Amino acid sequence: MFAAPPACSIAAARSAILQAPALRELAPTVRNGGGPDTLICHDLTGDGVPELAVTVFSGGTAGDIAWVVFRRSSARWRVAYAQLKAYKVGLFRVGGDLVESQPIYRANDPNCCPSGGFRHRRFHWNGATFRVARTWHDASFRP
């Protein structure tokens, strides 16, 4: 009997984060008030099978502090890419790519109000991993 493919859900993302040795540093955050936040379920690799991309909420004012892309491997989710150091990061799908957006804080900016605009990085699957395909800076959080 074959195991069913894993669901693309917040619960599946939480479980995958806690089970992945490469994401060990996120476990305390996930267990103690933070956890999966933005969820993107889409075929990002062009193989016809949806991937699971998720941001990780800090549980506090830092907002989302990491993001991870998981690929299906039989009945499990396996890490395909992880960005573990971020601050108030946003993750968006643009076509078949992912765009990471992060605020730019200038000296003396309060936590609420970055005045330096936003840095964006567009990630594209190159057949083996996700690579930065484009970077830009503008005044909008959303790409």
C-alpha positions as a Markdown table, in Angstrom:
| # | Residue | x | y | z |
|---|---|---|---|---|
| 1 | Met | 0.0 | 0.0 | 0.0 |
| 2 | Phe | 1.3 | 3.5 | -0.9 |
| 3 | Ala | 1.2 | 6.4 | 1.4 |
| 4 | Ala | -0.9 | 9.4 | 0.3 |
| 5 | Pro | 1.0 | 12.5 | -0.8 |
| 6 | Pro | 1.3 | 15.1 | 2.0 |
| 7 | Ala | -1.2 | 17.9 | 2.1 |
| 8 | Cys | -0.1 | 21.4 | 1.5 |
| 9 | Ser | -1.4 | 23.1 | 4.7 |
| 10 | Ile | -0.3 | 25.1 | 7.7 |
| 11 | Ala | -0.4 | 21.9 | 9.8 |
| 12 | Ala | 1.8 | 20.1 | 7.2 |
| 13 | Ala | 4.2 | 23.0 | 7.1 |
| 14 | Arg | 4.5 | 23.0 | 10.9 |
| 15 | Ser | 5.2 | 19.3 | 11.0 |
| 16 | Ala | 7.7 | 19.5 | 8.1 |
| 17 | Ile | 9.6 | 22.4 | 9.9 |
| 18 | Leu | 9.8 | 20.4 | 13.2 |
| 19 | Gln | 11.0 | 17.2 | 11.4 |
| 20 | Ala | 13.7 | 18.8 | 9.2 |
| 21 | Pro | 17.2 | 18.6 | 10.8 |
| 22 | Ala | 18.3 | 21.6 | 8.6 |
| 23 | Leu | 15.6 | 23.7 | 10.3 |
| 24 | Arg | 16.4 | 22.8 | 13.9 |
| 25 | Glu | 17.0 | 26.5 | 14.8 |
| 26 | Leu | 13.3 | 27.3 | 13.9 |
| 27 | Ala | 11.9 | 24.6 | 16.3 |
| 28 | Pro | 11.9 | 26.8 | 19.5 |
| 29 | Thr | 10.0 | 29.6 | 17.6 |
| 30 | Val | 7.5 | 27.1 | 16.2 |
| 31 | Arg | 6.9 | 25.5 | 19.5 |
| 32 | Asn | 6.7 | 28.7 | 21.6 |
| 33 | Gly | 4.3 | 31.1 | 20.0 |
| 34 | Gly | 5.5 | 31.5 | 16.4 |
| 35 | Gly | 5.1 | 29.2 | 13.5 |
| 36 | Pro | 4.0 | 28.9 | 9.9 |
| 37 | Asp | 2.3 | 32.0 | 8.5 |
| 38 | Thr | 2.0 | 32.8 | 4.8 |
| 39 | Leu | 1.4 | 29.6 | 2.8 |
| 40 | Ile | 2.0 | 29.2 | -0.9 |
| 41 | Cys | 1.0 | 26.0 | -2.6 |
| 42 | His | 2.1 | 26.0 | -6.3 |
| 43 | Asp | 4.2 | 24.1 | -8.8 |
| 44 | Leu | 7.4 | 26.2 | -8.5 |
| 45 | Thr | 9.7 | 23.7 | -10.1 |
| 46 | Gly | 7.8 | 22.9 | -13.3 |
| 47 | Asp | 7.4 | 19.2 | -12.5 |
| 48 | Gly | 3.6 | 19.3 | -12.3 |
| 49 | Val | 3.7 | 18.7 | -8.5 |
| 50 | Pro | 2.9 | 21.6 | -6.1 |
| 51 | Glu | 5.6 | 22.7 | -3.7 |
| 52 | Leu | 4.9 | 24.1 | -0.2 |
| 53 | Ala | 6.4 | 27.5 | 0.5 |
| 54 | Val | 5.9 | 29.0 | 3.9 |
| 55 | Thr | 7.1 | 32.0 | 6.0 |
| 56 | Val | 7.7 | 31.5 | 9.7 |
| 57 | Phe | 6.2 | 34.0 | 12.2 |
| 58 | Ser | 8.5 | 35.1 | 15.1 |
| 59 | Gly | 5.6 | 35.3 | 17.6 |
| 60 | Gly | 6.5 | 38.9 | 18.2 |
| 61 | Thr | 7.2 | 42.3 | 16.6 |
| 62 | Ala | 9.9 | 40.9 | 14.3 |
| 63 | Gly | 7.1 | 39.5 | 12.1 |
| 64 | Asp | 8.1 | 36.7 | 9.7 |
| 65 | Ile | 11.7 | 35.8 | 10.3 |
| 66 | Ala | 12.4 | 33.0 | 7.9 |
| 67 | Trp | 10.9 | 31.2 | 4.9 |
| 68 | Val | 11.2 | 27.7 | 3.5 |
| 69 | Val | 10.3 | 25.8 | 0.3 |
| 70 | Phe | 9.5 | 22.1 | 0.6 |
| 71 | Arg | 9.2 | 19.6 | -2.2 |
| 72 | Arg | 7.3 | 16.4 | -2.0 |
| 73 | Ser | 9.2 | 13.2 | -1.6 |
| 74 | Ser | 6.8 | 10.2 | -1.6 |
| 75 | Ala | 4.8 | 10.8 | 1.6 |
| 76 | Arg | 7.0 | 13.5 | 3.1 |
| 77 | Trp | 8.0 | 17.1 | 2.6 |
| 78 | Arg | 11.7 | 17.8 | 2.2 |
| 79 | Val | 13.5 | 21.1 | 2.3 |
| 80 | Ala | 14.3 | 22.4 | -1.2 |
| 81 | Tyr | 15.4 | 25.9 | 0.0 |
| 82 | Ala | 15.5 | 27.8 | 3.3 |
| 83 | Gln | 16.1 | 31.4 | 4.1 |
| 84 | Leu | 16.6 | 31.3 | 7.9 |
| 85 | Lys | 17.7 | 34.9 | 8.6 |
| 86 | Ala | 15.1 | 37.5 | 7.8 |
| 87 | Tyr | 13.2 | 40.3 | 9.5 |
| 88 | Lys | 9.6 | 41.3 | 8.7 |
| 89 | Val | 10.0 | 39.3 | 5.5 |
| 90 | Gly | 7.1 | 38.9 | 3.0 |
| 91 | Leu | 6.9 | 36.0 | 0.5 |
| 92 | Phe | 4.9 | 36.3 | -2.7 |
| 93 | Arg | 4.3 | 34.1 | -5.8 |
| 94 | Val | 4.9 | 35.9 | -9.1 |
| 95 | Gly | 4.1 | 33.4 | -11.9 |
| 96 | Gly | 6.1 | 30.3 | -11.1 |
| 97 | Asp | 8.7 | 32.2 | -9.0 |
| 98 | Leu | 8.9 | 33.4 | -5.4 |
| 99 | Val | 9.6 | 37.0 | -4.4 |
| 100 | Glu | 11.1 | 37.8 | -1.0 |
| 101 | Ser | 10.4 | 41.3 | 0.2 |
| 102 | Gln | 12.2 | 42.9 | 3.2 |
| 103 | Pro | 12.0 | 46.4 | 4.7 |
| 104 | Ile | 15.0 | 48.6 | 4.7 |
| 105 | Tyr | 15.5 | 50.5 | 8.0 |
| 106 | Arg | 17.5 | 53.7 | 8.2 |
| 107 | Ala | 19.2 | 55.0 | 11.3 |
| 108 | Asn | 16.6 | 55.9 | 14.0 |
| 109 | Asp | 13.6 | 54.3 | 12.1 |
| 110 | Pro | 11.1 | 52.9 | 14.6 |
| 111 | Asn | 10.3 | 49.2 | 14.3 |
| 112 | Cys | 6.9 | 50.1 | 12.8 |
| 113 | Cys | 8.1 | 52.3 | 10.0 |
| 114 | Pro | 11.0 | 51.5 | 7.7 |
| 115 | Ser | 11.8 | 54.6 | 5.7 |
| 116 | Gly | 14.3 | 53.0 | 3.2 |
| 117 | Gly | 11.7 | 51.2 | 1.0 |
| 118 | Phe | 11.9 | 47.5 | 0.3 |
| 119 | Arg | 14.4 | 45.1 | -1.1 |
| 120 | His | 13.0 | 42.4 | -3.3 |
| 121 | Arg | 14.7 | 39.2 | -4.5 |
| 122 | Arg | 13.0 | 37.0 | -7.1 |
| 123 | Phe | 13.8 | 33.3 | -6.8 |
| 124 | His | 13.6 | 30.9 | -9.8 |
| 125 | Trp | 14.0 | 27.1 | -9.9 |
| 126 | Asn | 17.1 | 26.3 | -12.1 |
| 127 | Gly | 16.5 | 22.6 | -12.2 |
| 128 | Ala | 18.5 | 21.9 | -9.1 |
| 129 | Thr | 17.8 | 24.7 | -6.6 |
| 130 | Phe | 16.2 | 28.1 | -6.2 |
| 131 | Arg | 18.4 | 30.9 | -7.3 |
| 132 | Val | 18.1 | 34.7 | -7.2 |
| 133 | Ala | 17.0 | 35.7 | -10.7 |
| 134 | Arg | 16.5 | 39.4 | -10.0 |
| 135 | Thr | 16.9 | 41.9 | -7.3 |
| 136 | Trp | 15.4 | 45.4 | -7.0 |
| 137 | His | 14.5 | 48.1 | -4.5 |
| 138 | Asp | 11.3 | 50.2 | -4.5 |
| 139 | Ala | 8.7 | 51.8 | -2.1 |
| 140 | Ser | 6.2 | 49.0 | -2.2 |
| 141 | Phe | 6.2 | 45.9 | 0.1 |
| 142 | Arg | 4.4 | 43.9 | -2.5 |
| 143 | Pro | 6.3 | 43.1 | -5.7 |
